[in-house]
Amino acid sequence: MQPSSHDSPTTAGSPASSGMPGRWAGGGVTTATTPGPDGAGPEGPEQGSAVVEFTFLSLLLMVPLVYFIITMSQLQGGSFAVVGAADQAAKVFVSQPDAEAGLAAAEQAVLLALADHGHSAADARVETSCAPEDCMAAGSAVTVTVHLTVTLPFVPFSEALQLNAGQLSASATQLVGRFR
């Protein structure tokens, strides 16, 4: 019995019959599961939706990232606001003629500094302390502490829900001069 071309592991014209070493001699039979040169598989050309997948994944990943960046920016802006407000309030307090005028001027300076950074007066609290007790005595140290609650951005009813990004505070101390 003579071997037919179907029984032979190599066919004429295949790399194994040409004597090239290290090549697979597969027989040249292709199946339907192997994609052709045009990328067509057993179901035909692939129908991908890469644009839809990219859009969905980018929204899924980018929206929380952008919200995190905005929240961190609010916190950073709030920290700049409380530091500036405390510093200005302490400077204004020691330049006033009496303690009552100093308290009023310090609170006004805090409100102005916070408004410059976009924070409302309702979210702030001011504390003033003096050492020794007489705030207007020469050499007295006046310390002003500003507390600020930073709310989460873009959250409706954040006051009712009490969702805050953070609590910030800063203190500044000024000495009352001998010559005023």
C-alpha positions in Angstrom: 0.0 0.0 0.0 1.3 3.3 -1.0 1.0 6.2 1.4 -1.4 8.9 0.2 -1.0 12.5 0.7 -3.5 12.4 3.6 -1.5 10.0 5.7 1.8 11.8 5.3 2.9 14.0 8.1 4.6 16.3 5.5 3.4 17.6 2.2 5.2 18.7 -0.8 6.1 22.3 -0.5 5.9 22.4 3.3 8.9 23.7 5.3 9.6 20.2 6.7 9.9 18.7 3.2 12.2 21.4 2.1 14.7 20.3 4.6 14.7 23.4 6.8 15.7 22.4 10.4 13.7 23.5 13.4 10.4 24.1 11.5 7.1 22.5 12.4 5.7 20.2 9.8 2.0 20.6 10.4 0.7 19.3 7.2 -0.8 22.6 5.8 -4.4 21.8 7.0 -6.1 24.8 8.5 -9.2 24.7 10.8 -12.1 27.0 11.1 -11.0 28.2 14.6 -7.8 29.8 13.3 -8.2 33.4 12.3 -7.4 34.2 8.7 -5.2 37.0 7.5 -8.1 39.5 7.6 -8.7 38.8 11.3 -11.9 36.8 10.7 -12.5 34.1 13.2 -15.1 31.4 13.3 -17.9 34.0 13.7 -16.5 36.4 11.1 -14.7 39.6 11.6 -14.5 40.7 15.3 -17.0 43.3 16.3 -15.2 45.2 19.1 -16.6 48.1 21.1 -13.3 49.6 22.3 -14.7 53.1 22.3 -17.5 52.1 24.6 -15.2 50.2 26.9 -12.7 53.0 27.1 -15.4 55.6 27.8 -17.0 53.4 30.5 -13.6 52.6 32.2 -12.4 56.2 32.0 -15.6 57.5 33.6 -15.4 54.8 36.2 -11.8 55.7 37.1 -11.7 59.4 36.4 -14.8 60.7 38.2 -13.6 59.6 41.6 -10.1 60.8 40.9 -11.3 64.3 39.9 -13.6 64.4 42.9 -10.7 63.5 45.2 -8.5 66.3 43.6 -11.3 68.8 44.1 -11.8 67.8 47.7 -8.1 68.0 48.4 -8.0 71.4 46.8 -10.8 72.6 49.1 -8.8 71.3 52.1 -5.7 73.0 50.9 -7.5 76.3 50.3 -9.1 76.0 53.7 -5.7 75.6 55.3 -4.4 78.7 53.5 -7.5 80.6 54.7 -7.2 79.7 58.4 -3.5 80.4 58.5 -4.0 83.8 56.9 -7.0 84.6 58.9 -5.4 83.8 62.2 -2.3 85.8 61.4 -4.2 88.9 60.3 -6.6 88.7 63.2 -3.8 88.7 65.7 -2.1 91.6 64.0 -5.3 93.6 63.9 -6.1 92.8 67.5 -2.9 94.2 69.0 -3.2 97.4 66.9 -6.6 98.4 68.5 -6.9 100.8 71.5 -8.9 98.4 73.7 -9.8 94.7 74.0 -13.5 95.1 72.8 -12.4 96.9 69.6 -9.6 94.3 69.2 -12.1 91.4 69.3 -14.4 93.1 66.8 -11.5 93.9 64.5 -10.1 90.4 64.8 -13.5 88.8 63.9 -13.9 91.1 60.9 -10.4 90.2 59.7 -11.2 86.5 60.0 -14.4 86.9 58.0 -12.6 88.9 55.3 -9.7 86.4 55.0 -12.1 83.4 54.8 -14.3 85.1 52.2 -11.2 85.8 50.1 -10.7 82.0 49.9 -14.4 81.2 49.3 -15.4 80.0 52.8 -18.5 81.2 54.6 -18.6 82.7 58.1 -21.0 80.0 59.3 -18.2 77.4 59.0 -15.7 79.3 61.1 -15.1 79.9 64.8 -12.6 82.3 66.4 -11.0 82.0 69.8 -8.9 84.7 71.4 -6.7 84.3 74.5 -4.2 86.6 76.2 -1.3 85.9 78.5 -1.4 87.7 81.0 -5.1 88.4 81.3 -4.9 92.1 80.4 -4.8 91.9 76.6 -3.7 95.5 76.1 -0.8 95.6 78.6 2.6 96.0 77.0 4.3 92.7 76.4 1.1 90.7 76.5 0.9 87.7 74.0 -2.4 87.7 72.1 -3.2 84.3 70.5 -6.0 84.0 67.9 -7.1 80.6 66.9 -9.4 80.1 63.8 -11.3 76.9 63.4 -12.8 76.0 60.0 -15.1 73.2 58.9 -14.6 72.3 55.2 -17.6 70.7 53.7 -17.5 68.1 50.9 -17.9 69.8 47.5 -21.0 69.2 45.3 -22.9 67.5 48.1 -26.5 68.7 48.4 -27.9 69.1 51.9 -24.4 68.9 53.3 -25.5 70.9 56.4 -28.3 68.5 57.1 -26.2 65.4 56.5 -23.2 66.9 58.3 -20.7 65.5 55.7 -17.4 67.3 56.1 -14.1 66.9 54.3 -12.2 68.0 57.4 -11.8 70.3 60.4 -8.9 72.8 60.1 -7.5 75.2 62.7 -4.6 77.6 62.9 -3.2 79.9 65.6 -1.2 83.0 65.5 0.4 85.0 68.4 1.3 88.6 68.4 2.9 90.7 71.2 1.4 94.0 72.3 4.1 96.6 71.8 5.3 98.9 74.4 4.8 102.0 72.3 1.4 102.3 70.6 
